[in-house]
Structures are given as C-alpha cells and as structure tokens.
C-alpha cells in the first residue's frame, strides 16, 4: 500500500531520472569544466603557492 508521500517521491524520482537522461544525451554537459577552466585553476593554485611562499620568506 503506497501512501501519498510515497507516490510523490516516486514521481519526483522519475522526473529527476528523465532530466538526467536528457542531460546525458546532450554532447555538452551544462556547467562542466573545460580544459581551459582546469588550466586556470592550476595557474591560480601555482600563483597562490608561490605568493604564500614568498610572503613567508
């Protein structure tokens, strides 16, 4: 016997699954980091490490 809350939860899960399936079918995942983004993060990390090293010397 399913309660109303169980049915609502089941419908919500189905909606989420369909949304993820639509996203997975697209060639580009919205919000995904590109190689350029990773290079910028690496550059920022290196700059911070060098900056804090020089600050502490």
PDB file of N, CA, C and O in Angstrom:
ATOM      1  N   UNK A   1       0.838  -1.186   0.000  1.00  0.00           N
ATOM      2  CA  UNK A   1       0.000   0.000   0.000  1.00  0.00           C
ATOM      3  C   UNK A   1       0.878   1.243   0.000  1.00  0.00           C
ATOM      4  O   UNK A   1       1.676   1.454   0.914  1.00  0.00           O
ATOM      5  N   UNK A   2       0.725   2.049  -1.016  1.00  0.00           N
ATOM      6  CA  UNK A   2       1.523   3.265  -1.126  1.00  0.00           C
ATOM      7  C   UNK A   2       0.761   4.447  -0.552  1.00  0.00           C
ATOM      8  O   UNK A   2      -0.434   4.628  -0.785  1.00  0.00           O
ATOM      9  N   UNK A   3       1.489   5.228   0.195  1.00  0.00           N
ATOM     10  CA  UNK A   3       0.892   6.446   0.720  1.00  0.00           C
ATOM     11  C   UNK A   3       1.079   7.558  -0.303  1.00  0.00           C
ATOM     12  O   UNK A   3       1.778   7.392  -1.304  1.00  0.00           O
ATOM     13  N   UNK A   4       0.451   8.682  -0.038  1.00  0.00           N
ATOM     14  CA  UNK A   4       0.571   9.828  -0.927  1.00  0.00           C
ATOM     15  C   UNK A   4       2.021  10.295  -0.994  1.00  0.00           C
ATOM     16  O   UNK A   4       2.503  10.685  -2.057  1.00  0.00           O
ATOM     17  N   UNK A   5       2.708  10.257   0.131  1.00  0.00           N
ATOM     18  CA  UNK A   5       4.102  10.691   0.161  1.00  0.00           C
ATOM     19  C   UNK A   5       4.976   9.767  -0.687  1.00  0.00           C
ATOM     20  O   UNK A   5       5.892  10.231  -1.366  1.00  0.00           O
ATOM     21  N   UNK A   6       4.700   8.474  -0.651  1.00  0.00           N
ATOM     22  CA  UNK A   6       5.462   7.523  -1.460  1.00  0.00           C
ATOM     23  C   UNK A   6       5.242   7.784  -2.949  1.00  0.00           C
ATOM     24  O   UNK A   6       6.191   7.738  -3.732  1.00  0.00           O
ATOM     25  N   UNK A   7       4.011   8.055  -3.341  1.00  0.00           N
ATOM     26  CA  UNK A   7       3.714   8.343  -4.743  1.00  0.00           C
ATOM     27  C   UNK A   7       4.390   9.633  -5.203  1.00  0.00           C
ATOM     28  O   UNK A   7       4.921   9.701  -6.312  1.00  0.00           O
ATOM     29  N   UNK A   8       4.367  10.650  -4.350  1.00  0.00           N
ATOM     30  CA  UNK A   8       5.026  11.910  -4.689  1.00  0.00           C
ATOM     31  C   UNK A   8       6.532  11.717  -4.831  1.00  0.00           C
ATOM     32  O   UNK A   8       7.152  12.273  -5.738  1.00  0.00           O
ATOM     33  N   UNK A   9       7.110  10.939  -3.944  1.00  0.00           N
ATOM     34  CA  UNK A   9       8.548  10.670  -4.007  1.00  0.00           C
ATOM     35  C   UNK A   9       8.895   9.903  -5.280  1.00  0.00           C
ATOM     36  O   UNK A   9       9.905  10.180  -5.928  1.00  0.00           O
ATOM     37  N   UNK A  10       8.050   8.942  -5.628  1.00  0.00           N
ATOM     38  CA  UNK A  10       8.268   8.155  -6.845  1.00  0.00           C
ATOM     39  C   UNK A  10       8.185   9.047  -8.086  1.00  0.00           C
ATOM     40  O   UNK A  10       9.002   8.923  -8.998  1.00  0.00           O
ATOM     41  N   UNK A  11       7.194   9.947  -8.119  1.00  0.00           N
ATOM     42  CA  UNK A  11       7.064  10.865  -9.254  1.00  0.00           C
ATOM     43  C   UNK A  11       8.259  11.809  -9.335  1.00  0.00           C
ATOM     44  O   UNK A  11       8.741  12.105 -10.428  1.00  0.00           O
ATOM     45  N   UNK A  12       8.735  12.280  -8.198  1.00  0.00           N
ATOM     46  CA  UNK A  12       9.890  13.166  -8.171  1.00  0.00           C
ATOM     47  C   UNK A  12      11.132  12.449  -8.694  1.00  0.00           C
ATOM     48  O   UNK A  12      11.905  13.020  -9.464  1.00  0.00           O
ATOM     49  N   UNK A  13      11.319  11.214  -8.281  1.00  0.00           N
ATOM     50  CA  UNK A  13      12.463  10.441  -8.766  1.00  0.00           C
ATOM     51  C   UNK A  13      12.383  10.210 -10.268  1.00  0.00           C
ATOM     52  O   UNK A  13      13.395  10.296 -10.963  1.00  0.00           O
ATOM     53  N   UNK A  14      11.197   9.921 -10.772  1.00  0.00           N
ATOM     54  CA  UNK A  14      11.025   9.734 -12.208  1.00  0.00           C
ATOM     55  C   UNK A  14      11.357  11.021 -12.970  1.00  0.00           C
ATOM     56  O   UNK A  14      12.015  10.978 -14.010  1.00  0.00           O
ATOM     57  N   UNK A  15      10.903  12.155 -12.454  1.00  0.00           N
ATOM     58  CA  UNK A  15      11.218  13.438 -13.081  1.00  0.00           C
ATOM     59  C   UNK A  15      12.718  13.687 -13.118  1.00  0.00           C
ATOM     60  O   UNK A  15      13.260  14.123 -14.133  1.00  0.00           O
ATOM     61  N   UNK A  16      13.384  13.405 -12.002  1.00  0.00           N
ATOM     62  CA  UNK A  16      14.832  13.614 -11.934  1.00  0.00           C
ATOM     63  C   UNK A  16      15.565  12.676 -12.882  1.00  0.00           C
ATOM     64  O   UNK A  16      16.510  13.083 -13.556  1.00  0.00           O
ATOM     65  N   UNK A  17      15.131  11.423 -12.933  1.00  0.00           N
ATOM     66  CA  UNK A  17      15.775  10.467 -13.837  1.00  0.00           C
ATOM     67  C   UNK A  17      15.633  10.898 -15.288  1.00  0.00           C
ATOM     68  O   UNK A  17      16.596  10.825 -16.052  1.00  0.00           O
ATOM     69  N   UNK A  18      14.449  11.345 -15.674  1.00  0.00           N
ATOM     70  CA  UNK A  18      14.244  11.809 -17.042  1.00  0.00           C
ATOM     71  C   UNK A  18      15.118  13.027 -17.351  1.00  0.00           C
ATOM     72  O   UNK A  18      15.651  13.149 -18.455  1.00  0.00           O
ATOM     73  N   UNK A  19      15.263  13.923 -16.381  1.00  0.00           N
ATOM     74  CA  UNK A  19      16.094  15.110 -16.593  1.00  0.00           C
ATOM     75  C   UNK A  19      17.553  14.709 -16.788  1.00  0.00           C
ATOM     76  O   UNK A  19      18.226  15.239 -17.672  1.00  0.00           O
ATOM     77  N   UNK A  20      18.046  13.779 -15.972  1.00  0.00           N
ATOM     78  CA  UNK A  20      19.434  13.337 -16.120  1.00  0.00           C
ATOM     79  C   UNK A  20      19.646  12.571 -17.416  1.00  0.00           C
ATOM     80  O   UNK A  20      20.713  12.664 -18.023  1.00  0.00           O
ATOM     81  N   UNK A  21      18.657  11.826 -17.840  1.00  0.00           N
ATOM     82  CA  UNK A  21      18.779  11.118 -19.118  1.00  0.00           C
ATOM     83  C   UNK A  21      18.851  12.106 -20.277  1.00  0.00           C
ATOM     84  O   UNK A  21      19.618  11.900 -21.217  1.00  0.00           O
ATOM     85  N   UNK A  22      18.056  13.183 -20.217  1.00  0.00           N
ATOM     86  CA  UNK A  22      18.125  14.211 -21.259  1.00  0.00           C
ATOM     87  C   UNK A  22      19.495  14.884 -21.262  1.00  0.00           C
ATOM     88  O   UNK A  22      20.058  15.146 -22.325  1.00  0.00           O
ATOM     89  N   UNK A  23      20.028  15.162 -20.079  1.00  0.00           N
ATOM     90  CA  UNK A  23      21.351  15.778 -19.996  1.00  0.00           C
ATOM     91  C   UNK A  23      22.428  14.851 -20.533  1.00  0.00           C
ATOM     92  O   UNK A  23      23.347  15.296 -21.221  1.00  0.00           O
ATOM     93  N   UNK A  24      22.320  13.571 -20.225  1.00  0.00           N
ATOM     94  CA  UNK A  24      23.328  12.608 -20.665  1.00  0.00           C
ATOM     95  C   UNK A  24      23.322  12.459 -22.183  1.00  0.00           C
ATOM     96  O   UNK A  24      24.355  12.137 -22.770  1.00  0.00           O
ATOM     97  N   UNK A  25      22.186  12.685 -22.825  1.00  0.00           N
ATOM     98  CA  UNK A  25      22.093  12.570 -24.283  1.00  0.00           C
ATOM     99  C   UNK A  25      22.711  13.764 -25.001  1.00  0.00           C
ATOM    100  O   UNK A  25      23.015  13.679 -26.190  1.00  0.00           O
ATOM    101  N   UNK A  26      22.899  14.876 -24.292  1.00  0.00           N
ATOM    102  CA  UNK A  26      23.473  16.064 -24.913  1.00  0.00           C
ATOM    103  C   UNK A  26      24.987  15.910 -25.027  1.00  0.00           C
ATOM    104  O   UNK A  26      25.613  15.276 -24.179  1.00  0.00           O
ATOM    105  N   UNK A  27      25.577  16.490 -26.076  1.00  0.00           N
ATOM    106  CA  UNK A  27      27.034  16.378 -26.233  1.00  0.00           C
ATOM    107  C   UNK A  27      27.799  17.203 -25.203  1.00  0.00           C
ATOM    108  O   UNK A  27      28.943  16.877 -24.885  1.00  0.00           O
ATOM    109  N   UNK A  28      27.196  18.252 -24.681  1.00  0.00           N
ATOM    110  CA  UNK A  28      27.868  19.116 -23.705  1.00  0.00           C
ATOM    111  C   UNK A  28      27.068  19.130 -22.422  1.00  0.00           C
ATOM    112  O   UNK A  28      25.872  19.420 -22.436  1.00  0.00           O
ATOM    113  N   UNK A  29      27.713  18.819 -21.317  1.00  0.00           N
ATOM    114  CA  UNK A  29      27.048  18.799 -20.010  1.00  0.00           C
ATOM    115  C   UNK A  29      27.096  20.214 -19.448  1.00  0.00           C
ATOM    116  O   UNK A  29      28.190  20.737 -19.233  1.00  0.00           O
ATOM    117  N   UNK A  30      25.955  20.855 -19.202  1.00  0.00           N
ATOM    118  CA  UNK A  30      25.951  22.228 -18.699  1.00  0.00           C
ATOM    119  C   UNK A  30      26.685  22.336 -17.367  1.00  0.00           C
ATOM    120  O   UNK A  30      26.445  21.560 -16.442  1.00  0.00           O
ATOM    121  N   UNK A  31      27.575  23.303 -17.290  1.00  0.00           N
ATOM    122  CA  UNK A  31      28.316  23.519 -16.053  1.00  0.00           C
ATOM    123  C   UNK A  31      29.585  22.695 -15.942  1.00  0.00           C
ATOM    124  O   UNK A  31      30.321  22.824 -14.964  1.00  0.00           O
ATOM    125  N   UNK A  32      29.852  21.855 -16.924  1.00  0.00           N
ATOM    126  CA  UNK A  32      31.060  21.038 -16.883  1.00  0.00           C
ATOM    127  C   UNK A  32      32.281  21.912 -17.126  1.00  0.00           C
ATOM    128  O   UNK A  32      32.232  22.863 -17.906  1.00  0.00           O
ATOM    129  N   UNK A  33      33.374  21.581 -16.452  1.00  0.00           N
ATOM    130  CA  UNK A  33      34.607  22.339 -16.633  1.00  0.00           C
ATOM    131  C   UNK A  33      35.306  21.881 -17.906  1.00  0.00           C
ATOM    132  O   UNK A  33      35.344  20.693 -18.226  1.00  0.00           O
ATOM    133  N   UNK A  34      35.854  22.849 -18.617  1.00  0.00           N
ATOM    134  CA  UNK A  34      36.600  22.548 -19.837  1.00  0.00           C
ATOM    135  C   UNK A  34      38.089  22.500 -19.497  1.00  0.00           C
ATOM    136  O   UNK A  34      38.486  22.778 -18.366  1.00  0.00           O
ATOM    137  N   UNK A  35      38.899  22.149 -20.479  1.00  0.00           N
ATOM    138  CA  UNK A  35      40.348  22.108 -20.279  1.00  0.00           C
ATOM    139  C   UNK A  35      40.868  23.498 -19.914  1.00  0.00           C
ATOM    140  O   UNK A  35      41.789  23.629 -19.107  1.00  0.00           O
ATOM    141  N   UNK A  36      40.281  24.524 -20.504  1.00  0.00           N
ATOM    142  CA  UNK A  36      40.682  25.905 -20.187  1.00  0.00           C
ATOM    143  C   UNK A  36      40.430  26.218 -18.718  1.00  0.00           C
ATOM    144  O   UNK A  36      41.265  26.842 -18.063  1.00  0.00           O
ATOM    145  N   UNK A  37      39.289  25.790 -18.200  1.00  0.00           N
ATOM    146  CA  UNK A  37      38.970  26.017 -16.787  1.00  0.00           C
ATOM    147  C   UNK A  37      39.979  25.331 -15.880  1.00  0.00           C
ATOM    148  O   UNK A  37      40.424  25.910 -14.889  1.00  0.00           O
ATOM    149  N   UNK A  38      40.341  24.094 -16.217  1.00  0.00           N
ATOM    150  CA  UNK A  38      41.325  23.375 -15.406  1.00  0.00           C
ATOM    151  C   UNK A  38      42.684  24.068 -15.451  1.00  0.00           C
ATOM    152  O   UNK A  38      43.382  24.115 -14.439  1.00  0.00           O
ATOM    153  N   UNK A  39      43.067  24.604 -16.605  1.00  0.00           N
ATOM    154  CA  UNK A  39      44.337  25.335 -16.711  1.00  0.00           C
ATOM    155  C   UNK A  39      44.308  26.584 -15.835  1.00  0.00           C
ATOM    156  O   UNK A  39      45.301  26.898 -15.178  1.00  0.00           O
ATOM    157  N   UNK A  40      43.193  27.294 -15.816  1.00  0.00           N
ATOM    158  CA  UNK A  40      43.082  28.475 -14.970  1.00  0.00           C
ATOM    159  C   UNK A  40      43.153  28.117 -13.489  1.00  0.00           C
ATOM    160  O   UNK A  40      43.783  28.837 -12.713  1.00  0.00           O
ATOM    161  N   UNK A  41      42.528  27.034 -13.090  1.00  0.00           N
ATOM    162  CA  UNK A  41      42.588  26.598 -11.699  1.00  0.00           C
ATOM    163  C   UNK A  41      44.023  26.226 -11.331  1.00  0.00           C
ATOM    164  O   UNK A  41      44.494  26.565 -10.246  1.00  0.00           O
ATOM    165  N   UNK A  42      44.714  25.534 -12.228  1.00  0.00           N
ATOM    166  CA  UNK A  42      46.113  25.177 -11.986  1.00  0.00           C
ATOM    167  C   UNK A  42      46.971  26.429 -11.860  1.00  0.00           C
ATOM    168  O   UNK A  42      47.807  26.513 -10.961  1.00  0.00           O
ATOM    169  N   UNK A  43      46.777  27.404 -12.751  1.00  0.00           N
ATOM    170  CA  UNK A  43      47.547  28.648 -12.689  1.00  0.00           C
ATOM    171  C   UNK A  43      47.282  29.399 -11.391  1.00  0.00           C
ATOM    172  O   UNK A  43      48.215  29.927 -10.785  1.00  0.00           O
ATOM    173  N   UNK A  44      46.046  29.456 -10.961  1.00  0.00           N
ATOM    174  CA  UNK A  44      45.707  30.121  -9.706  1.00  0.00           C
ATOM    175  C   UNK A  44      46.361  29.405  -8.528  1.00  0.00           C
ATOM    176  O   UNK A  44      46.873  30.055  -7.616  1.00  0.00           O
ATOM    177  N   UNK A  45      46.348  28.085  -8.540  1.00  0.00           N
ATOM    178  CA  UNK A  45      46.967  27.314  -7.456  1.00  0.00           C
ATOM    179  C   UNK A  45      48.463  27.586  -7.390  1.00  0.00           C
ATOM    180  O   UNK A  45      49.015  27.809  -6.312  1.00  0.00           O
ATOM    181  N   UNK A  46      49.117  27.565  -8.549  1.00  0.00           N
ATOM    182  CA  UNK A  46      50.561  27.828  -8.586  1.00  0.00           C
ATOM    183  C   UNK A  46      50.846  29.246  -8.102  1.00  0.00           C
ATOM    184  O   UNK A  46      51.781  29.461  -7.330  1.00  0.00           O
ATOM    185  N   UNK A  47      50.050  30.210  -8.549  1.00  0.00           N
ATOM    186  CA  UNK A  47      50.247  31.599  -8.121  1.00  0.00           C
ATOM    187  C   UNK A  47      50.066  31.737  -6.611  1.00  0.00           C
ATOM    188  O   UNK A  47      50.827  32.457  -5.964  1.00  0.00           O
ATOM    189  N   UNK A  48      49.089  31.073  -6.053  1.00  0.00           N
ATOM    190  CA  UNK A  48      48.871  31.149  -4.610  1.00  0.00           C
ATOM    191  C   UNK A  48      50.006  30.495  -3.831  1.00  0.00           C
ATOM    192  O   UNK A  48      50.451  31.031  -2.816  1.00  0.00           O
ATOM    193  N   UNK A  49      50.472  29.352  -4.294  1.00  0.00           N
ATOM    194  CA  UNK A  49      51.568  28.660  -3.605  1.00  0.00           C
ATOM    195  C   UNK A  49      52.825  29.524  -3.627  1.00  0.00           C
ATOM    196  O   UNK A  49      53.484  29.697  -2.603  1.00  0.00           O
ATOM    197  N   UNK A  50      53.150  30.061  -4.789  1.00  0.00           N
ATOM    198  CA  UNK A  50      54.342  30.909  -4.902  1.00  0.00           C
ATOM    199  C   UNK A  50      54.161  32.187  -4.069  1.00  0.00           C
ATOM    200  O   UNK A  50      55.083  32.610  -3.371  1.00  0.00           O
ATOM    201  N   UNK A  51      52.994  32.788  -4.144  1.00  0.00           N
ATOM    202  CA  UNK A  51      52.725  34.007  -3.383  1.00  0.00           C
ATOM    203  C   UNK A  51      52.849  33.800  -1.892  1.00  0.00           C
ATOM    204  O   UNK A  51      53.477  34.609  -1.208  1.00  0.00           O
ATOM    205  N   UNK A  52      52.266  32.739  -1.371  1.00  0.00           N
ATOM    206  CA  UNK A  52      52.358  32.485   0.067  1.00  0.00           C
ATOM    207  C   UNK A  52      53.771  32.072   0.473  1.00  0.00           C
ATOM    208  O   UNK A  52      54.206  32.364   1.587  1.00  0.00           O
ATOM    209  N   UNK A  53      54.483  31.400  -0.415  1.00  0.00           N
ATOM    210  CA  UNK A  53      55.867  31.045  -0.123  1.00  0.00           C
ATOM    211  C   UNK A  53      56.719  32.315   0.014  1.00  0.00           C
ATOM    212  O   UNK A  53      57.481  32.466   0.969  1.00  0.00           O
ATOM    213  N   UNK A  54      56.572  33.227  -0.964  1.00  0.00           N
ATOM    214  CA  UNK A  54      57.334  34.470  -0.922  1.00  0.00           C
ATOM    215  C   UNK A  54      56.928  35.342   0.264  1.00  0.00           C
ATOM    216  O   UNK A  54      57.766  36.038   0.837  1.00  0.00           O
ATOM    217  N   UNK A  55      55.681  35.308   0.626  1.00  0.00           N
ATOM    218  CA  UNK A  55      55.199  36.089   1.765  1.00  0.00           C
ATOM    219  C   UNK A  55      55.809  35.561   3.064  1.00  0.00           C
ATOM    220  O   UNK A  55      56.087  36.335   3.980  1.00  0.00           O
ATOM    221  N   UNK A  56      56.012  34.266   3.142  1.00  0.00           N
ATOM    222  CA  UNK A  56      56.548  33.666   4.370  1.00  0.00           C
ATOM    223  C   UNK A  56      58.054  33.729   4.480  1.00  0.00           C
ATOM    224  O   UNK A  56      58.608  33.473   5.549  1.00  0.00           O
ATOM    225  N   UNK A  57      58.736  34.069   3.376  1.00  0.00           N
ATOM    226  CA  UNK A  57      60.211  34.097   3.413  1.00  0.00           C
ATOM    227  C   UNK A  57      60.712  35.356   4.068  1.00  0.00           C
ATOM    228  O   UNK A  57      61.921  35.551   4.186  1.00  0.00           O
TER     229      UNK A  57
END
